[in-house]
Amino acid sequence: MGGLRQRLWKRWPEQAERDGRAIMRIEGKRYQRNLVRIKTGPIVGHITQEFTEKYPIEMTAAEVEAEELWLFELAPRNPKTHGGLR
């Protein structure tokens, strides 16, 4: 999200931060979720390390904390039902 080009091209992260409602589909089943932005904490280091090991691009926790990269968790909307839809 750091540069002007990224901010113009990617508007969904700002929209997700304002209203995180989302639906994801896995094997034909839909799940209601909330996109919750992750800015700090031990999970940031874990995610950036896993990303860097998998892809040929380095991602660092410092970039996330500086808001150059944004991370989101797909949290259940209703923890009791886990948001399953049919």
Beta strands, then each sheet from edge to edge (+ up, - down):
strand 1: 21-26
strand 2: 29-38
strand 3: 71-76
strand 4: 84-85
sheet 1: 1+ 2- 3+
sheet 2: 1+ 2- 4+
end
